[in-house]
Amino acid sequence: MFHLRVLLPAAFLLISSASIAPAQSADYQFFKTHVQPIFLKHRPTHGRCVTCHGNGNGGSFVLQRLAPGSTDWTEAQTMLNYEAASRLVSPGKPTSSQLLMHPLAPDAGGDVFHSGGHQFASQDDPDWQELAAWVRQKPPVEYKNLKVLQSGDHLMDVMRSFNLSLREDCTYCHVASDFSSDARPNKSRARQMMQMTETLNASLGAGNITCYTCHRGDQKPRTTHPNYPDLKFPY
């Protein structure tokens, strides 16, 4: 099993699509009645979640586009929204869930940047608490197409470390509608980087090499050897 600190390599995202609970489940009903309305809510000084995420500009979190004149989603659209949100949470672990941590203010433990602004100033925000309650009651999931990581490797924590180290969202490596897909080339590169990092840490000691060691918040590695400043990375 990989150690979490070893899995902060020089590229990212290998988490795969989880099996989704049926629409009649308590999990789905909680989402429909308590969570989904938050995405339509007008929040002071911020746009609604649906404004970006429902218009093709929301990265890995894709909400369905509202029909002209409609103020809510249909049942079929709600099921798709549920699936999209479920891909971005770690059942039972709100603070390991991208859906909750990305729009949370940094002072409260959230990400430094969210293009829609920090929707939640603290984890005490009632809407953040609703999201957290949903995540806490979600049943375990089975991830598909895992080739390097395993289900017990703190997957969502590892994925978040990749997001933060490269300042990219999940779609840098994943197809937004199907995280298990291998269609994006960056996903294969991420697997190679994980294996490279594991090899380096086996020699240098666990945790000495991470994503941030080289990437430092950028897509491409920024580190150069002090004795060879002209040496370029081959990608």
N, C-alpha and C positions, 0 to 999 in steps of 0.2 A: 504494500500500500504506500502511496506517495504521502510524504509529510506535507502539510499545508505550506510551510515556508519554502519547501523545495519547489512548489508549484507556483512560483511567481516568476515565470520564465519570460523569455524575450519575444513572446507573441501570445495570442490568446484564443480563448473560447472554444471549448470542446463539449460543453454541456449539450445534451440532446433532448429531443422532444419527450415530454412526459405524457403518460396515458391520462386522459381527461375523464373526470367523473361524469356520469350521465346527467342530463338536464333536470331530472326529477330529484336529484340528491339534495340534502340539506346544505351542502357546500355551495351548490349552484344557486339555491334559493337565497342564501345569505348574500352572495355576490349580487344577485339581481336587486334585492331590496335595500341593502345597506351600502354596498361598495360602488356599484355602477352609477348611482345618482351623484356621487362625488365628482365624476368626470364631466358632468354637465353643470356643475355648480359655479356660480360667479363668486370669485374670491377677491377681496379688496386688493387693489394694486397689481392683480395678476389676471391673465386671460384664463379662460376655461380650458381644461385639459383637452376637450374635444376639438378646440380650435386648431391645434397643431396635430394632435394624434389622430384626429378624424379626417384630416385633409392631406394625408400622404407625407407629412413633414415630421412625423413622430419617431423616426428611427425604428428601434426594435419593438416598441409598443404601438401596435396598429389598432386603433378603434375604427369601427365601421362608420362610414359617412352617413350622416343624417339625411333623410329624404327632404327635399325642399318643403318648407313649411312645417316640418315635424319637430316636435320638442322632445321626443324620446325614441329609443330604438325598438324595432320589432323583436319578437321572440327569437327569430332566427339570427338576427344581428346580435342580440344579447348573448346567445350561445357562443358566437364567434368572439365577442369581446371577452367573455369568460375564459375562453381558451387562450387568447392573447395575454391576458393578465396572469393567468396561471403559469405561463411559461417563465414569468419574471419573479416568481416567489419561491421561497424555500419553505415547504410545509412545516409549521411549528416554530419557525425562526424569523420573526419580522425584521430584525436587524441584519439578517443575511440576505434579505430580499431586495433586489434592484428596484422593484416597483415602489417600495417604501423609502429607500435610502437615497435614490437619485434626486427626488424633488425636495428632500429635507435639507434644512439649513446646515452648513458646515459646523456651526457652533453646537448643533444638536446631534452631531455624528454623521451628517449627510455628506453628499458629494460637493466638491468645490464649485462645480459648474453644472447648471441645468439650463438649457436654452429657454425654457419657459419660466425661469425664475425659481426661487425657492418657495414653493407653495406652502410649506409647513415650517413655521419658525421653531417649533419644538415637537418632541414626541408626545407632548401633552395635548396637542391640537386634537379636538374631537374627531375630525375627519381622519387624521393619521391613526388615531386609536381604533376607528372603525376598520380601517385597512388591516391594522395589526390583529384585531380580533378575528377577522376572516382568515388570515394566514395561520394563526394559532390553531384554528379548528380544522384546517385542511388535512385530509388524509394523506398518508405517504404516497409517493409517486414512483413509477418505474421508468427510469431513463433509458433511452434507446441509442444504439449505435455508439456505444462507448468503446474506444479503442486504446486509450492511454489511461485516462482517469477511470475510477470505479465509483459506484454509487456512494460508498462510504468515505470518499475523499473530500468531504466538505465542499461539494461541487459549487454551490452558489457563492460561497466565500471565495473560492478560487476564481470563479468567473468575475466577481466584483474586483478582485485584485488586478485582473487583466484590464478591466474597464478603466480603472483609475490609473494604472501605470502607462497606458497608451492614450488615455483620454478619448476613447472611442466607445461606442455602444455595441451591443451584441451583434448587430448586423454587419459589423466589420468582418466577422467570420461566419455568421449564421444567416440563413434565409429566415426572414422574420416570421413567416407562416409555418415553418417547419424546422425547428432547431436540429433535428436529427439528420437533415439533408447534408450531403457532402458537396453540394453544387458550387459553393464558393471556394476558390483556391486558397484563400487565407486560412481556412480551417485545416487543410492539410499542412500548411506551413506552421500553424500553431502546434500541431502534434509533433512536428520535427523539433520545434524549439523547446517543447516540454522535455523531450528525450535528451536533447543537448544539455539542457539545464540540469537534468538529473545526473548526467554523466559528470558535468563540472562540479556539482555539489558532492558527488561521491569522492572526488579528489580533493576538493578544497574545504569540505565540511558543510553539512546541511545548513541551508539558509544564507550562505555567503554570496550566492548568485541568485538574483531575482529578476523579474521583468524590469523593474525600475533601475536596476544596475546599468542597463544599457539604454533603455527607451526614454526614461526620464520625462514621461508625459508626452511623448511624440510617437507617431506611427513607426518611424524608422529609428534604428539605434543612433544615439548621439555620442556615445563614448568612443574615443580614439585613444590609441596607445601613446603615451607622452613621448616615447622615443621614435614613433612613426606617425607623425601628424597627417601625412599625406595618404596613409593607408585607407582605402575606401572599402566599405562593406559591399559584398556582391549582390545587393538587392536594395 
